[in-house]
Amino acid sequence: MSIGEVTRFLQGGIRETILLAAPLLLAALIVGLVVAILQATTSIQEQTLTFVPKIAAILSVLALLGGWMFTHLGNYAIQLFRMIPDMAK
Protein backbone atom coordinates (compact mmCIF):
# COMPACT_ATOMS: atom_id res chain seq x y z
CA MET A 1 0.00 0.00 0.00
CA SER A 2 1.27 3.41 -0.88
CA ILE A 3 1.03 6.56 1.17
CA GLY A 4 -1.60 7.87 -1.24
CA GLU A 5 -3.89 4.90 -0.62
CA VAL A 6 -3.52 5.21 3.15
CA THR A 7 -4.29 8.92 2.93
CA ARG A 8 -7.36 8.18 0.81
CA PHE A 9 -8.62 5.65 3.39
CA LEU A 10 -8.11 8.14 6.21
CA GLN A 11 -9.87 10.91 4.29
CA GLY A 12 -12.78 8.58 3.54
CA GLY A 13 -13.08 7.60 7.20
CA ILE A 14 -13.02 11.19 8.38
CA ARG A 15 -15.57 12.17 5.72
CA GLU A 16 -17.92 9.36 6.77
CA THR A 17 -17.57 10.28 10.44
CA ILE A 18 -18.42 13.91 9.77
CA LEU A 19 -21.31 12.98 7.47
CA LEU A 20 -22.88 10.66 10.04
CA ALA A 21 -22.29 12.84 13.10
CA ALA A 22 -23.26 16.20 11.57
CA PRO A 23 -27.07 15.86 11.78
CA LEU A 24 -26.96 14.88 15.45
CA LEU A 25 -24.49 17.60 16.36
CA LEU A 26 -26.38 20.27 14.43
CA ALA A 27 -29.64 19.34 16.16
CA ALA A 28 -27.98 19.56 19.57
CA LEU A 29 -26.35 22.87 18.63
CA ILE A 30 -29.60 24.46 17.46
CA VAL A 31 -31.58 23.28 20.49
CA GLY A 32 -28.80 24.41 22.83
CA LEU A 33 -28.78 27.84 21.20
CA VAL A 34 -32.54 28.21 21.49
CA VAL A 35 -32.50 27.17 25.15
CA ALA A 36 -29.59 29.52 25.85
CA ILE A 37 -31.49 32.43 24.31
CA LEU A 38 -34.55 31.53 26.39
CA GLN A 39 -32.41 31.35 29.53
CA ALA A 40 -30.83 34.71 28.78
CA THR A 41 -34.17 36.43 28.20
CA THR A 42 -35.84 34.97 31.28
CA SER A 43 -32.76 35.15 33.56
CA ILE A 44 -33.08 31.45 34.38
CA GLN A 45 -29.54 30.18 34.84
CA GLU A 46 -30.22 26.49 35.48
CA GLN A 47 -27.44 24.48 33.82
CA THR A 48 -29.36 21.20 33.71
CA LEU A 49 -32.25 22.75 31.75
CA THR A 50 -30.49 22.18 28.42
CA PHE A 51 -29.98 18.43 28.75
CA VAL A 52 -33.54 17.15 28.29
CA PRO A 53 -34.31 19.18 25.13
CA LYS A 54 -30.93 18.26 23.62
CA ILE A 55 -31.45 14.56 24.32
CA ALA A 56 -34.97 14.73 22.87
CA ALA A 57 -33.69 16.46 19.74
CA ILE A 58 -30.86 13.97 19.28
CA LEU A 59 -33.20 11.00 19.73
CA SER A 60 -35.72 12.42 17.28
CA VAL A 61 -33.04 13.05 14.65
CA LEU A 62 -31.70 9.56 15.26
CA ALA A 63 -35.21 8.13 14.86
CA LEU A 64 -35.69 10.03 11.60
CA LEU A 65 -32.26 9.46 10.06
CA GLY A 66 -31.13 6.31 11.85
CA GLY A 67 -32.02 3.99 8.98
CA TRP A 68 -30.13 6.13 6.49
CA MET A 69 -27.14 6.41 8.82
CA PHE A 70 -26.86 2.66 9.41
CA THR A 71 -27.35 1.89 5.71
CA HIS A 72 -24.67 4.40 4.77
CA LEU A 73 -22.27 3.03 7.39
CA GLY A 74 -22.97 -0.54 6.27
CA ASN A 75 -22.29 0.31 2.64
CA TYR A 76 -19.02 1.97 3.64
CA ALA A 77 -17.98 -1.09 5.67
CA ILE A 78 -18.82 -3.41 2.76
CA GLN A 79 -16.77 -1.21 0.44
CA LEU A 80 -13.79 -1.44 2.81
CA PHE A 81 -14.11 -5.22 3.15
CA ARG A 82 -14.18 -5.57 -0.63
CA MET A 83 -10.89 -3.67 -0.81
CA ILE A 84 -9.06 -6.12 1.49
CA PRO A 85 -7.96 -8.55 -1.27
CA ASP A 86 -6.53 -5.65 -3.27
CA MET A 87 -4.59 -4.46 -0.24
CA ALA A 88 -2.99 -7.89 0.24
CA LYS A 89 -1.35 -7.75 -3.17
N, CA, C and O atoms as a Tinker XYZ file with bonds, in Angstrom:
   356  protein
     1  N      0.850000   -1.186000    0.000000    73     2
     2  CA     0.000000    0.000000    0.000000    64     1     3
     3  C      0.885000    1.234000    0.000000    63     2     4     5
     4  O      1.883000    1.311000    0.717000    81     3
     5  N      0.504000    2.172000   -0.800000    73     3     6
     6  CA     1.270000    3.409000   -0.878000    64     5     7
     7  C      0.711000    4.430000    0.114000    63     6     8     9
     8  O     -0.359000    4.245000    0.695000    81     7
     9  N      1.454000    5.487000    0.281000    73     7    10
    10  CA     1.031000    6.562000    1.170000    64     9    11
    11  C     -0.256000    7.204000    0.653000    63    10    12    13
    12  O     -1.109000    7.615000    1.439000    81    11
    13  N     -0.389000    7.287000   -0.657000    73    11    14
    14  CA    -1.599000    7.867000   -1.242000    64    13    15
    15  C     -2.849000    7.064000   -0.912000    63    14    16    17
    16  O     -3.901000    7.637000   -0.630000    81    15
    17  N     -2.738000    5.747000   -0.947000    73    15    18
    18  CA    -3.892000    4.898000   -0.615000    64    17    19
    19  C     -4.258000    5.028000    0.852000    63    18    20    21
    20  O     -5.438000    5.101000    1.195000    81    19
    21  N     -3.257000    5.057000    1.717000    73    19    22
    22  CA    -3.519000    5.208000    3.150000    64    21    23
    23  C     -4.186000    6.549000    3.421000    63    22    24    25
    24  O     -5.125000    6.637000    4.212000    81    23
    25  N     -3.698000    7.584000    2.765000    73    23    26
    26  CA    -4.291000    8.916000    2.928000    64    25    27
    27  C     -5.730000    8.929000    2.438000    63    26    28    29
    28  O     -6.593000    9.551000    3.058000    81    27
    29  N     -5.994000    8.249000    1.333000    73    27    30
    30  CA    -7.358000    8.182000    0.807000    64    29    31
    31  C     -8.295000    7.454000    1.776000    63    30    32    33
    32  O     -9.440000    7.867000    1.958000    81    31
    33  N     -7.806000    6.362000    2.406000    73    31    34
    34  CA    -8.621000    5.649000    3.392000    64    33    35
    35  C     -8.907000    6.522000    4.608000    63    34    36    37
    36  O    -10.026000    6.529000    5.121000    81    35
    37  N     -7.905000    7.252000    5.067000    73    35    38
    38  CA    -8.107000    8.138000    6.212000    64    37    39
    39  C     -9.078000    9.261000    5.885000    63    38    40    41
    40  O     -9.941000    9.591000    6.698000    81    39
    41  N     -8.944000    9.852000    4.698000    73    39    42
    42  CA    -9.866000   10.912000    4.291000    64    41    43
    43  C    -11.289000   10.387000    4.187000    63    42    44    45
    44  O    -12.233000   11.063000    4.595000    81    43
    45  N    -11.448000    9.185000    3.643000    73    43    46
    46  CA   -12.783000    8.583000    3.545000    64    45    47
    47  C    -13.392000    8.325000    4.913000    63    46    48    49
    48  O    -14.583000    8.557000    5.119000    81    47
    49  N    -12.584000    7.848000    5.845000    73    47    50
    50  CA   -13.085000    7.597000    7.195000    64    49    51
    51  C    -13.485000    8.873000    7.906000    63    50    52    53
    52  O    -14.511000    8.914000    8.586000    81    51
    53  N    -12.685000    9.908000    7.756000    73    51    54
    54  CA   -13.024000   11.190000    8.376000    64    53    55
    55  C    -14.274000   11.775000    7.734000    63    54    56    57
    56  O    -15.129000   12.320000    8.433000    81    55
    57  N    -14.391000   11.671000    6.421000    73    55    58
    58  CA   -15.570000   12.171000    5.719000    64    57    59
    59  C    -16.832000   11.449000    6.182000    63    58    60    61
    60  O    -17.860000   12.084000    6.416000    81    59
    61  N    -16.757000   10.132000    6.316000    73    59    62
    62  CA   -17.918000    9.363000    6.772000    64    61    63
    63  C    -18.296000    9.732000    8.205000    63    62    64    65
    64  O    -19.478000    9.850000    8.527000    81    63
    65  N    -17.303000    9.912000    9.053000    73    63    66
    66  CA   -17.568000   10.283000   10.445000    64    65    67
    67  C    -18.280000   11.622000   10.525000    63    66    68    69
    68  O    -19.254000   11.771000   11.264000    81    67
    69  N    -17.797000   12.590000    9.771000    73    67    70
    70  CA   -18.425000   13.913000    9.774000    64    69    71
    71  C    -19.828000   13.843000    9.195000    63    70    72    73
    72  O    -20.748000   14.465000    9.726000    81    71
    73  N    -20.001000   13.095000    8.116000    73    71    74
    74  CA   -21.311000   12.982000    7.473000    64    73    75
    75  C    -22.344000   12.340000    8.395000    63    74    76    77
    76  O    -23.504000   12.752000    8.404000    81    75
    77  N    -21.937000   11.343000    9.163000    73    75    78
    78  CA   -22.880000   10.660000   10.036000    64    77    79
    79  C    -23.120000   11.402000   11.345000    63    78    80    81
    80  O    -24.205000   11.299000   11.918000    81    79
    81  N    -22.131000   12.147000   11.828000    73    79    82
    82  CA   -22.286000   12.844000   13.102000    64    81    83
    83  C    -22.909000   14.227000   12.946000    63    82    84    85
    84  O    -23.483000   14.755000   13.899000    81    83
    85  N    -22.803000   14.814000   11.771000    73    83    86
    86  CA   -23.259000   16.197000   11.569000    64    85    87
    87  C    -24.734000   16.423000   11.896000    63    86    88    89
    88  O    -25.040000   17.401000   12.579000    81    87
    89  N    -25.665000   15.578000   11.451000    73    87    90
    90  CA   -27.075000   15.860000   11.780000    64    89    91
    91  C    -27.352000   15.862000   13.282000    63    90    92    93
    92  O    -28.112000   16.696000   13.773000    81    91
    93  N    -26.746000   14.942000   14.002000    73    91    94
    94  CA   -26.957000   14.882000   15.445000    64    93    95
    95  C    -26.350000   16.093000   16.143000    63    94    96    97
    96  O    -26.967000   16.681000   17.031000    81    95
    97  N    -25.150000   16.459000   15.742000    73    95    98
    98  CA   -24.486000   17.597000   16.365000    64    97    99
    99  C    -25.184000   18.911000   16.039000    63    98   100   101
   100  O    -25.288000   19.789000   16.896000    81    99
   101  N    -25.663000   19.050000   14.803000    73    99   102
   102  CA   -26.383000   20.265000   14.434000    64   101   103
   103  C    -27.698000   20.402000   15.197000    63   102   104   105
   104  O    -28.071000   21.503000   15.602000    81   103
   105  N    -28.399000   19.292000   15.391000    73   103   106
   106  CA   -29.642000   19.338000   16.164000    64   105   107
   107  C    -29.361000   19.761000   17.604000    63   106   108   109
   108  O    -30.079000   20.592000   18.161000    81   107
   109  N    -28.326000   19.192000   18.202000    73   107   110
   110  CA   -27.975000   19.556000   19.571000    64   109   111
   111  C    -27.528000   21.016000   19.657000    63   110   112   113
   112  O    -27.833000   21.704000   20.631000    81   111
   113  N    -26.810000   21.483000   18.645000    73   111   114
   114  CA   -26.351000   22.870000   18.630000    64   113   115
   115  C    -27.518000   23.843000   18.526000    63   114   116   117
   116  O    -27.560000   24.844000   19.242000    81   115
   117  N    -28.457000   23.556000   17.644000    73   115   118
   118  CA   -29.601000   24.456000   17.456000    64   117   119
   119  C    -30.475000   24.487000   18.701000    63   118   120   121
   120  O    -30.897000   25.560000   19.133000    81   119
   121  N    -30.751000   23.322000   19.284000    73   119   122
   122  CA   -31.583000   23.277000   20.486000    64   121   123
   123  C    -30.864000   23.964000   21.648000    63   122   124   125
   124  O    -31.492000   24.684000   22.423000    81   123
   125  N    -29.568000   23.748000   21.772000    73   123   126
   126  CA   -28.803000   24.410000   22.826000    64   125   127
   127  C    -28.815000   25.919000   22.676000    63   126   128   129
   128  O    -28.894000   26.641000   23.669000    81   127
   129  N    -28.737000   26.401000   21.444000    73   127   130
   130  CA   -28.778000   27.839000   21.199000    64   129   131
   131  C    -30.133000   28.424000   21.551000    63   130   132   133
   132  O    -30.213000   29.493000   22.157000    81   131
   133  N    -31.197000   27.731000   21.175000    73   131   134
   134  CA   -32.542000   28.215000   21.492000    64   133   135
   135  C    -32.756000   28.247000   23.006000    63   134   136   137
   136  O    -33.297000   29.217000   23.536000    81   135
   137  N    -32.338000   27.203000   23.692000    73   135   138
   138  CA   -32.496000   27.167000   25.147000    64   137   139
   139  C    -31.639000   28.239000   25.803000    63   138   140   141
   140  O    -32.066000   28.852000   26.782000    81   139
   141  N    -30.445000   28.476000   25.287000    73   139   142
   142  CA   -29.588000   29.525000   25.853000    64   141   143
   143  C    -30.204000   30.904000   25.677000    63   142   144   145
   144  O    -30.120000   31.747000   26.571000    81   143
   145  N    -30.823000   31.132000   24.522000    73   143   146
   146  CA   -31.488000   32.425000   24.308000    64   145   147
   147  C    -32.666000   32.570000   25.258000    63   146   148   149
   148  O    -32.878000   33.641000   25.825000    81   147
   149  N    -33.439000   31.493000   25.438000    73   147   150
   150  CA   -34.548000   31.531000   26.394000    64   149   151
   151  C    -34.055000   31.774000   27.814000    63   150   152   153
   152  O    -34.673000   32.531000   28.562000    81   151
   153  N    -32.961000   31.146000   28.188000    73   151   154
   154  CA   -32.413000   31.345000   29.531000    64   153   155
   155  C    -31.924000   32.781000   29.707000    63   154   156   157
   156  O    -32.091000   33.370000   30.776000    81   155
   157  N    -31.325000   33.340000   28.667000    73   155   158
   158  CA   -30.828000   34.711000   28.775000    64   157   159
   159  C    -31.964000   35.718000   28.874000    63   158   160   161
   160  O    -31.849000   36.714000   29.589000    81   159
   161  N    -33.058000   35.469000   28.162000    73   159   162
   162  CA   -34.171000   36.429000   28.196000    64   161   163
   163  C    -34.981000   36.318000   29.476000    63   162   164   165
   164  O    -35.549000   37.310000   29.932000    81   163
   165  N    -35.044000   35.136000   30.061000    73   163   166
   166  CA   -35.843000   34.967000   31.280000    64   165   167
   167  C    -34.993000   34.980000   32.548000    63   166   168   169
   168  O    -35.533000   34.857000   33.647000    81   167
   169  N    -33.698000   35.124000   32.418000    73   167   170
   170  CA   -32.762000   35.148000   33.556000    64   169   171
   171  C    -32.787000   33.860000   34.361000    63   170   172   173
   172  O    -32.470000   33.868000   35.551000    81   171
   173  N    -33.157000   32.760000   33.733000    73   171   174
   174  CA   -33.084000   31.451000   34.380000    64   173   175
   175  C    -31.711000   30.881000   34.058000    63   174   176   177
   176  O    -31.399000   30.651000   32.890000    81   175
   177  N    -30.902000   30.655000   35.055000    73   175   178
   178  CA   -29.535000   30.182000   34.835000    64   177   179
   179  C    -29.352000   28.746000   35.335000    63   178   180   181
   180  O    -28.332000   28.425000   35.945000    81   179
   181  N    -30.311000   27.910000   35.085000    73   179   182
   182  CA   -30.218000   26.495000   35.477000    64   181   183
   183  C    -29.434000   25.744000   34.413000    63   182   184   185
   184  O    -29.851000   25.704000   33.255000    81   183
   185  N    -28.315000   25.151000   34.783000    73   183   186
   186  CA   -27.440000   24.480000   33.822000    64   185   187
   187  C    -28.028000   23.165000   33.306000    63   186   188   189
   188  O    -27.757000   22.767000   32.174000    81   187
   189  N    -28.822000   22.499000   34.124000    73   187   190
   190  CA   -29.359000   21.200000   33.710000    64   189   191
   191  C    -30.569000   21.328000   32.795000    63   190   192   193
   192  O    -31.060000   20.321000   32.285000    81   191
   193  N    -31.053000   22.525000   32.579000    73   191   194
   194  CA   -32.247000   22.746000   31.755000    64   193   195
   195  C    -32.001000   22.389000   30.287000    63   194   196   197
   196  O    -32.953000   22.079000   29.571000    81   195
   197  N    -30.767000   22.424000   29.830000    73   195   198
   198  CA   -30.489000   22.179000   28.419000    64   197   199
   199  C    -30.415000   20.696000   28.077000    63   198   200   201
   200  O    -30.550000   20.334000   26.908000    81   199
   201  N    -30.208000   19.842000   29.051000    73   199   202
   202  CA   -29.977000   18.428000   28.752000    64   201   203
   203  C    -31.193000   17.721000   28.167000    63   202   204   205
   204  O    -31.063000   17.020000   27.164000    81   203
   205  N    -32.346000   17.880000   28.754000    73   203   206
   206  CA   -33.536000   17.150000   28.289000    64   205   207
   207  C    -33.925000   17.552000   26.865000    63   206   208   209
   208  O    -34.183000   16.665000   26.051000    81   207
   209  N    -33.980000   18.840000   26.521000    73   207   210
   210  CA   -34.310000   19.178000   25.131000    64   209   211
   211  C    -33.255000   18.688000   24.134000    63   210   212   213
   212  O    -33.598000   18.267000   23.029000    81   211
   213  N    -31.979000   18.741000   24.517000    73   211   214
   214  CA   -30.933000   18.256000   23.619000    64   213   215
   215  C    -31.062000   16.755000   23.394000    63   214   216   217
   216  O    -30.947000   16.283000   22.263000    81   215
   217  N    -31.298000   16.013000   24.454000    73   215   218
   218  CA   -31.448000   14.559000   24.323000    64   217   219
   219  C    -32.672000   14.232000   23.470000    63   218   220   221
   220  O    -32.625000   13.327000   22.637000    81   219
   221  N    -33.770000   14.968000   23.677000    73   219   222
   222  CA   -34.974000   14.732000   22.872000    64   221   223
   223  C    -34.716000   15.043000   21.403000    63   222   224   225
   224  O    -35.181000   14.314000   20.527000    81   223
   225  N    -33.987000   16.108000   21.126000    73   223   226
   226  CA   -33.686000   16.463000   19.738000    64   225   227
   227  C    -32.783000   15.421000   19.093000    63   226   228   229
   228  O    -33.008000   15.031000   17.948000    81   227
   229  N    -31.771000   14.968000   19.813000    73   227   230
   230  CA   -30.856000   13.969000   19.278000    64   229   231
   231  C    -31.589000   12.655000   19.010000    63   230   232   233
   232  O    -31.378000   12.028000   17.972000    81   231
   233  N    -32.447000   12.238000   19.938000    73   231   234
   234  CA   -33.198000   10.998000   19.735000    64   233   235
   235  C    -34.178000   11.110000   18.576000    63   234   236   237
   236  O    -34.382000   10.141000   17.844000    81   235
   237  N    -34.788000   12.280000   18.398000    73   235   238
   238  CA   -35.724000   12.422000   17.279000    64   237   239
   239  C    -34.984000   12.430000   15.942000    63   238   240   241
   240  O    -35.462000   11.844000   14.970000    81   239
   241  N    -33.828000   13.085000   15.882000    73   239   242
   242  CA   -33.040000   13.053000   14.647000    64   241   243
   243  C    -32.551000   11.640000   14.375000    63   242   244   245
   244  O    -32.548000   11.189000   13.229000    81   243
   245  N    -32.142000   10.946000   15.420000    73   243   246
   246  CA   -31.698000    9.559000   15.259000    64   245   247
   247  C    -32.845000    8.663000   14.798000    63   246   248   249
   248  O    -32.637000    7.752000   13.997000    81   247
   249  N    -34.051000    8.918000   15.300000    73   247   250
   250  CA   -35.209000    8.133000   14.859000    64   249   251
   251  C    -35.539000    8.417000   13.392000    63   250   252   253
   252  O    -35.929000    7.512000   12.653000    81   251
   253  N    -35.382000    9.670000   12.976000    73   251   254
   254  CA   -35.689000   10.029000   11.595000    64   253   255
   255  C    -34.612000    9.571000   10.615000    63   254   256   257
   256  O    -34.926000    9.076000    9.532000    81   255
   257  N    -33.353000    9.733000   10.990000    73   255   258
   258  CA   -32.259000    9.461000   10.063000    64   257   259
   259  C    -31.463000    8.204000   10.399000    63   258   260   261
   260  O    -30.473000    7.901000    9.734000    81   259
   261  N    -31.885000    7.478000   11.418000    73   259   262
   262  CA   -31.128000    6.306000   11.849000    64   261   263
   263  C    -31.007000    5.242000   10.774000    63   262   264   265
   264  O    -29.936000    4.656000   10.610000    81   263
   265  N    -32.062000    4.983000   10.047000    73   263   266
   266  CA   -32.016000    3.985000    8.981000    64   265   267
   267  C    -31.024000    4.363000    7.898000    63   266   268   269
   268  O    -30.246000    3.534000    7.427000    81   267
   269  N    -31.066000    5.650000    7.505000    73   267   270
   270  CA   -30.130000    6.129000    6.491000    64   269   271
   271  C    -28.696000    6.045000    7.003000    63   270   272   273
   272  O    -27.789000    5.655000    6.268000    81   271
   273  N    -28.498000    6.410000    8.257000    73   271   274
   274  CA   -27.144000    6.413000    8.821000    64   273   275
   275  C    -26.568000    4.995000    8.863000    63   274   276   277
   276  O    -25.417000    4.781000    8.484000    81   275
   277  N    -27.360000    4.036000    9.320000    73   275   278
   278  CA   -26.865000    2.660000    9.406000    64   277   279
   279  C    -26.660000    2.045000    8.024000    63   278   280   281
   280  O    -25.716000    1.282000    7.818000    81   279
   281  N    -27.534000    2.372000    7.084000    73   279   282
   282  CA   -27.349000    1.891000    5.713000    64   281   283
   283  C    -26.077000    2.464000    5.103000    63   282   284   285
   284  O    -25.310000    1.747000    4.461000    81   283
   285  N    -25.861000    3.740000    5.303000    73   283   286
   286  CA   -24.666000    4.398000    4.772000    64   285   287
   287  C    -23.399000    3.812000    5.396000    63   286   288   289
   288  O    -22.421000    3.550000    4.696000    81   287
   289  N    -23.422000    3.612000    6.704000    73   287   290
   290  CA   -22.267000    3.034000    7.389000    64   289   291
   291  C    -22.034000    1.597000    6.949000    63   290   292   293
   292  O    -20.887000    1.180000    6.794000    81   291
   293  N    -23.101000    0.836000    6.747000    73   291   294
   294  CA   -22.972000   -0.541000    6.273000    64   293   295
   295  C    -22.384000   -0.610000    4.874000    63   294   296   297
   296  O    -21.535000   -1.456000    4.594000    81   295
   297  N    -22.834000    0.278000    3.995000    73   295   298
   298  CA   -22.286000    0.313000    2.638000    64   297   299
   299  C    -20.812000    0.674000    2.646000    63   298   300   301
   300  O    -20.034000    0.127000    1.865000    81   299
   301  N    -20.421000    1.593000    3.524000    73   299   302
   302  CA   -19.020000    1.974000    3.635000    64   301   303
   303  C    -18.185000    0.802000    4.150000    63   302   304   305
   304  O    -17.082000    0.567000    3.658000    81   303
   305  N    -18.700000    0.066000    5.135000    73   303   306
   306  CA   -17.976000   -1.091000    5.666000    64   305   307
   307  C    -17.837000   -2.182000    4.600000    63   306   308   309
   308  O    -16.778000   -2.798000    4.481000    81   307
   309  N    -18.885000   -2.420000    3.836000    73   307   310
   310  CA   -18.825000   -3.411000    2.759000    64   309   311
   311  C    -17.793000   -3.003000    1.717000    63   310   312   313
   312  O    -17.041000   -3.840000    1.216000    81   311
   313  N    -17.759000   -1.720000    1.397000    73   311   314
   314  CA   -16.772000   -1.215000    0.443000    64   313   315
   315  C    -15.353000   -1.444000    0.964000    63   314   316   317
   316  O    -14.471000   -1.835000    0.199000    81   315
   317  N    -15.126000   -1.209000    2.241000    73   315   318
   318  CA   -13.795000   -1.439000    2.812000    64   317   319
   319  C    -13.430000   -2.921000    2.802000    63   318   320   321
   320  O    -12.295000   -3.279000    2.488000    81   319
   321  N    -14.386000   -3.781000    3.145000    73   319   322
   322  CA   -14.109000   -5.218000    3.149000    64   321   323
   323  C    -13.814000   -5.738000    1.738000    63   322   324   325
   324  O    -13.015000   -6.660000    1.571000    81   323
   325  N    -14.444000   -5.162000    0.747000    73   323   326
   326  CA   -14.177000   -5.574000   -0.629000    64   325   327
   327  C    -12.792000   -5.140000   -1.096000    63   326   328   329
   328  O    -12.255000   -5.713000   -2.044000    81   327
   329  N    -12.215000   -4.152000   -0.455000    73   327   330
   330  CA   -10.886000   -3.667000   -0.814000    64   329   331
   331  C     -9.768000   -4.496000   -0.167000    63   330   332   333
   332  O     -8.605000   -4.346000   -0.544000    81   331
   333  N    -10.088000   -5.349000    0.779000    73   331   334
   334  CA    -9.060000   -6.118000    1.494000    64   333   335
   335  C     -8.224000   -6.980000    0.559000    63   334   336   337
   336  O     -6.999000   -6.965000    0.680000    81   335
   337  N     -8.820000   -7.740000   -0.377000    73   335   338
   338  CA    -7.963000   -8.545000   -1.265000    64   337   339
   339  C     -6.998000   -7.702000   -2.106000    63   338   340   341
   340  O     -5.882000   -8.136000   -2.390000    81   339
   341  N     -7.424000   -6.508000   -2.500000    73   339   342
   342  CA    -6.531000   -5.646000   -3.274000    64   341   343
   343  C     -5.388000   -5.124000   -2.422000    63   342   344   345
   344  O     -4.293000   -4.885000   -2.932000    81   343
   345  N     -5.631000   -4.943000   -1.124000    73   343   346
   346  CA    -4.589000   -4.459000   -0.239000    64   345   347
   347  C     -3.532000   -5.533000    0.041000    63   346   348   349
   348  O     -2.381000   -5.212000    0.339000    81   347
   349  N     -3.923000   -6.795000   -0.056000    73   347   350
   350  CA    -2.989000   -7.888000    0.239000    64   349   351
   351  C     -1.983000   -8.101000   -0.880000    63   350   352   353
   352  O     -0.970000   -8.771000   -0.682000    81   351
   353  N     -2.246000   -7.549000   -2.027000    73   351   354
   354  CA    -1.353000   -7.750000   -3.167000    64   353   355
   355  C     -0.110000   -6.889000   -3.061000    63   354   356
   356  O      0.751000   -6.936000   -3.940000    81   355
